[in-house]
């Protein structure tokens, strides 16, 4: 019995931390995240029918090594690698296994033990993202690395978004201060996230300084990190049999888009995934029957704060070119726990966990960490991060090369009391 859809009934994370600041290896990271998710669901590992594992910096079958820490049960273990959207792809494949009807309970697990920045391991073959980086030349972007401290890969990714931000500013008048406001609210939100790598409010004046590639500054960038995240996904039969109704969050719709013609013949925002995100979101809205106006809380891939602004437009929170205005008209609200959250459009709170900029970005775990935050929010378990009355959540995760995954969630309710 595959049921109508798939449900997340347990989530778990490790604390995200600066690379190499903690003495652990990827099996330790994976085990801790998986055990936390299984404990949250109240499910034993021997009840899991399959595992989909996400990691980018590691050898083949690293997923097997990590889950062997949980037990040797002989179940299928699949490994996914789609750069920064790898964990959302693990979640998507877990959901599809459930919907196939062959599996009742699947564990999605993501982990990363990272270098200090984005790096490549092979220099005797074509970089899969080279076609994306080659587009920089068409926009007269200097080929030199941004700074000697950055790898060529990190530098090229940064330039896609920095020069994309310049395009947006030139066309729509978007300002560096508007990008900085997004970074400020993300860092502010992170102070109440115990798993965030950086739990610290950064003053606006500091965010505006330390420019790396105009208009992007140091505090507008996501932080590389070590860490893990996991989700237990099941069908409705399994959740009812194990009385997991109060834990369950339904995946209403989910879509992945890979590169389109516009990725290579249009602006730099599309090289960075704008059209992919837009099409994936439009699918989720059609599939679920909800619109952006029904969404309460979002987890958005803020690899750089300017990309979060781009995604306000791609995900339908505002019209194209109006992202800056949406930020300027945002307001701080207070929840019942006394926490302060930044709300845009009189409706949406984006990245209440601090986003990639302050939570950290262990790229094999990020999508599942986003999933976990949405689940906490829809269950009402986020404390001072809580978006009051949150019913519908939306998640966006992007990996260069490219793959954009958008997922829509709703707190579980029996059929008779559906919204």
C-alpha positions in Angstrom: 0.0 0.0 0.0 1.6 3.2 -1.2 -1.2 5.5 0.1 -1.9 8.9 -1.3 1.5 10.3 -0.6 4.6 10.2 1.5 5.0 11.5 5.1 8.0 12.7 7.1 7.5 11.2 10.6 10.9 11.9 12.1 13.8 14.3 11.6 17.2 14.7 13.2 20.3 16.8 12.9 23.8 17.1 14.3 25.0 20.4 15.3 26.7 22.0 12.3 30.2 23.1 12.9 33.2 24.7 11.2 35.1 22.1 9.1 37.7 20.2 11.1 36.7 21.9 14.4 35.3 18.6 15.8 37.0 15.3 15.9 34.6 13.1 14.0 34.4 11.3 10.7 31.5 10.9 8.3 30.2 7.6 9.8 29.9 9.4 13.2 28.1 12.3 11.5 25.7 10.0 9.6 25.0 7.8 12.7 24.2 10.8 14.9 21.8 12.4 12.4 20.1 9.1 11.6 19.7 8.1 15.3 18.2 11.4 16.1 15.7 11.1 13.3 14.8 7.5 14.2 14.4 8.6 17.9 12.2 11.5 16.8 9.9 9.1 14.9 10.0 6.4 17.5 11.1 3.9 14.8 13.8 1.3 15.0 16.3 0.9 12.3 15.2 -2.7 11.7 11.8 -1.2 10.6 13.4 0.7 7.8 13.1 -0.9 4.3 15.7 1.2 2.4 18.1 4.1 2.9 18.9 6.9 0.5 22.2 8.7 1.5 23.4 12.0 0.3 27.1 13.1 0.3 29.4 15.0 -2.0 32.9 14.9 -0.5 33.5 11.2 -0.1 34.3 7.9 -1.7 31.7 5.7 -3.4 29.5 3.7 -1.0 30.1 6.1 1.9 26.4 5.8 2.5 26.8 2.1 3.3 29.7 2.7 5.7 27.6 5.3 7.6 24.4 3.3 7.9 26.4 0.1 8.8 26.9 2.0 12.1 23.1 1.5 12.7 23.1 -2.2 11.9 23.7 -4.8 9.1 20.1 -5.5 7.9 20.8 -6.1 4.2 18.4 -3.4 3.0 19.0 -1.4 -0.2 21.3 1.6 0.3 21.4 4.2 -2.4 24.0 7.1 -2.7 23.1 10.5 -4.3 25.4 13.3 -5.3 23.9 16.4 -7.0 26.1 19.1 -5.4 24.3 21.4 -2.9 20.8 19.8 -3.7 22.0 16.3 -2.9 20.0 15.9 0.3 16.8 17.1 -1.3 17.4 14.6 -4.0 17.8 11.9 -1.3 14.5 13.0 0.1 12.8 13.0 -3.3 14.1 9.4 -4.1 12.9 8.3 -0.6 9.5 9.7 -1.4 9.4 8.0 -4.8 10.4 4.6 -3.2 7.4 5.0 -0.8 5.1 5.9 -3.7 6.2 2.9 -5.7 4.4 0.7 -3.2 7.4 -1.5 -2.6 8.6 0.2 0.6 6.8 1.3 3.7 9.5 3.2 5.5 12.7 4.8 4.1 15.4 6.7 5.8 16.8 9.7 3.9 20.3 10.6 5.3 22.7 13.4 4.4 26.1 14.2 5.8 29.3 16.0 4.9 32.8 16.3 6.2 34.0 19.3 4.2 37.0 21.2 3.1 37.3 24.9 3.9 35.6 25.8 0.7 34.1 24.2 -2.5 36.8 22.1 -4.1 37.2 19.6 -7.0 39.1 16.3 -6.7 39.9 15.6 -10.3 42.1 17.7 -12.6 42.3 15.2 -15.5 38.7 15.5 -16.7 36.1 18.1 -17.5 34.4 19.8 -14.5 30.7 19.0 -14.8 29.9 22.7 -14.0 32.4 24.1 -16.5 29.7 25.0 -19.1 28.0 27.1 -16.4 31.3 28.8 -15.5 32.0 29.4 -19.2 28.9 31.6 -19.3 30.7 34.1 -17.1 32.9 35.1 -20.1 29.8 36.0 -22.1 29.1 38.7 -19.5 32.6 40.0 -19.5 33.3 38.6 -16.0 37.1 38.6 -15.4 38.4 35.0 -15.4 40.8 35.6 -12.4 40.0 34.1 -9.0 38.2 36.5 -6.7 40.8 36.2 -4.0 43.8 33.9 -3.5 42.1 32.5 -0.5 39.3 31.0 -2.6 39.5 27.9 -4.8 38.7 28.4 -8.5 35.5 26.5 -8.1 34.3 28.6 -5.1 35.4 31.8 -7.0 33.4 30.9 -10.1 30.3 30.0 -8.1 30.6 33.3 -6.2 30.9 35.3 -9.4 27.8 33.8 -10.9 25.8 35.2 -8.0 27.7 38.4 -7.5 27.4 39.4 -11.2 23.8 38.1 -11.2 23.2 40.5 -8.4 24.7 43.3 -10.4 22.4 42.5 -13.3 19.4 42.6 -10.9 20.5 45.9 -9.5 21.1 47.4 -12.9 17.7 46.2 -14.2 15.6 46.8 -11.2 17.5 49.1 -8.9 18.1 46.5 -6.2 20.6 47.7 -3.6 23.5 46.2 -1.7 21.6 47.2 1.5 18.6 45.1 0.5 20.9 42.1 0.0 22.4 42.9 3.4 19.0 43.1 5.1 18.5 39.4 4.1 21.8 38.4 5.6 21.0 40.4 8.8 17.7 38.7 9.4 19.2 35.2 8.7 22.0 35.8 11.2 19.4 37.2 13.6 17.2 34.1 13.3 20.1 31.8 13.9 20.6 32.8 17.5 17.7 30.6 18.5 18.8 27.5 16.5 20.9 25.3 18.7 22.2 23.4 15.7 23.5 26.4 13.8 27.1 26.8 13.1 27.0 30.5 13.9 24.5 31.6 16.5 25.2 35.2 16.5 23.5 38.5 15.5 25.7 40.4 13.0 25.2 44.2 13.0 24.2 45.6 9.6 27.3 47.8 9.6 29.5 44.6 9.8 27.5 42.9 7.1 28.0 45.8 4.7 31.8 45.5 5.2 34.4 42.9 4.1 33.3 42.9 0.4 34.5 39.8 -1.4 33.0 40.4 -4.9 30.6 43.3 -5.1 27.9 43.4 -3.9 28.5 40.2 -1.9 30.3 40.5 1.4 31.6 37.9 3.8 28.4 37.7 5.9 26.2 37.4 2.8 27.8 34.0 2.0 26.8 30.6 3.2 29.2 28.9 5.6 30.9 25.6 4.8 30.4 23.2 7.7 30.6 19.6 8.8 27.2 18.1 9.8 24.4 15.7 9.1 20.6 15.6 8.8 18.1 12.9 8.3 14.4 12.2 7.8 12.2 9.1 8.2 9.7 8.9 5.3 6.8 6.5 5.3 3.4 5.8 3.7 0.1 6.4 5.5 -0.4 2.7 6.3 2.9 2.7 8.3 2.2 5.9 10.2 -1.3 4.7 11.2 0.0 1.3 12.3 2.6 3.0 14.5 0.4 5.8 15.7 2.6 8.6 14.2 -0.2 11.0 13.3 1.1 13.7 15.6 4.6 13.4 14.1 3.6 13.3 10.5 4.1 16.0 7.9 2.9 15.3 4.4 4.9 16.0 1.4 2.2 17.5 -0.8 4.3 17.9 -3.9 7.9 17.8 -5.0 9.7 18.5 -8.2 13.3 18.6 -9.4 14.3 20.6 -12.5 17.7 20.3 -14.2 19.2 22.9 -16.6 17.1 24.5 -19.3 18.1 26.3 -22.5 17.9 29.6 -20.5 20.6 28.3 -18.2 23.1 28.9 -21.0 21.5 31.5 -23.3 20.1 34.0 -20.8 21.2 36.0 -17.7 23.4 34.9 -14.9 20.4 34.5 -12.5 19.3 31.6 -14.7 22.8 30.1 -14.7 22.3 30.2 -10.9 19.0 28.3 -11.1 16.2 30.9 -11.4 14.2 29.4 -14.1 14.6 25.9 -12.7 13.3 27.0 -9.3 10.4 28.9 -11.0 9.3 25.8 -13.0 9.7 23.5 -10.0 7.6 25.8 -7.8 4.9 26.2 -10.4 4.6 22.4 -10.6 4.3 22.1 -6.9 1.6 24.8 -6.8 -0.4 23.0 -9.5 0.1 19.6 -8.0 -0.9 20.6 -4.5 -3.7 22.9 -5.4 -2.1 25.6 -3.2 -0.4 28.9 -4.2 2.4 30.9 -2.8 -0.2 32.9 -0.8 -1.1 29.7 1.1 2.5 29.2 2.3 3.5 30.3 5.8 7.1 29.4 6.2 9.9 28.8 3.7 13.4 27.3 3.7 15.2 28.9 0.7 18.7 28.2 -0.6 20.6 31.3 0.4 24.0 30.3 -0.8 24.4 34.0 -1.0 21.8 36.5 0.3 21.2 37.8 -3.2 20.0 34.4 -4.3 17.4 34.4 -1.5 16.1 37.7 -3.0 16.1 36.1 -6.5 14.1 33.2 -5.1 11.4 35.5 -3.7 10.6 36.2 -7.3 11.1 32.7 -8.7 8.9 31.1 -6.0 6.1 33.6 -6.6 6.3 35.7 -3.4 6.4 38.8 -5.6 6.7 39.8 -9.2 10.0 39.7 -11.0 12.1 42.7 -10.0 10.2 43.3 -6.8 12.3 41.3 -4.4 14.1 44.4 -3.1 10.8 46.1 -2.4 9.5 43.0 -0.6 12.6 43.2 1.7 12.2 46.9 2.4 8.5 46.5 3.3 9.2 43.5 5.6 8.6 43.8 9.3 9.7 42.2 12.5 7.0 40.2 14.4 7.1 38.6 17.8 5.8 35.1 18.4 4.3 33.7 21.6 7.7 32.4 22.8 9.1 35.9 22.7 11.2 35.3 19.5 11.5 37.9 16.8 11.0 36.9 13.2 11.3 38.9 10.0 8.1 38.6 7.9 7.8 39.6 4.2 4.6 40.3 2.3 2.6 40.3 5.6 2.7 36.6 5.3 6.0 34.7 4.9 8.9 34.0 7.2 11.9 32.8 5.2 14.8 30.8 6.8 13.7 31.0 10.4 16.6 28.6 11.3 19.2 31.1 10.0 19.6 29.7 6.5 22.8 28.5 4.9 24.4 31.9 5.8 24.5 31.2 9.5 23.2 27.7 10.1 26.0 26.5 7.9 26.1 24.5 4.6 27.4 21.0 4.8 26.3 20.4 1.2 25.4 16.8 1.5 23.1 17.5 4.4 21.6 20.9 3.6 18.3 19.8 1.9 17.4 17.5 4.8 18.3 20.2 7.4 15.8 22.4 5.5 13.2 19.6 5.6 13.8 19.3 9.4 13.1 23.0 10.0 9.9 22.9 8.0 8.8 19.8 10.0 9.6 21.5 13.3 7.6 24.6 12.2 4.5 22.7 11.0 4.5 20.6 14.2 4.8 23.8 16.3 8.1 22.7 17.8 10.4 25.6 16.8 10.3 27.6 20.1 11.6 31.1 19.6 11.9 30.4 15.8 8.2 29.4 15.6 6.1 30.9 12.9 2.7 31.0 14.6 0.0 28.9 13.0 2.2 27.6 10.3 0.3 25.0 8.1 2.0 25.0 4.8 5.8 25.0 4.2 7.9 25.4 1.1 11.5 24.3 0.6 13.9 25.3 -2.2 17.4 23.7 -2.6 19.8 24.2 -5.5 22.9 22.5 -6.7 25.1 23.9 -9.5 25.5 21.6 -12.4 22.5 21.7 -12.0 19.5 20.5 -10.0 16.8 22.6 -8.3 14.4 20.8 -5.9 11.2 22.4 -4.6 9.2 20.6 -2.0 5.8 21.5 -0.5 4.7 20.3 3.0 1.6 20.3 5.2 0.9 19.0 8.7 -0.8 15.7 8.5 -4.5 15.5 9.0 -6.8 12.5 8.4 -8.8 12.7 5.2 -12.1 13.7 6.9 -10.5 16.9 8.3 -8.4 18.0 5.4 -7.9 21.7 4.7 
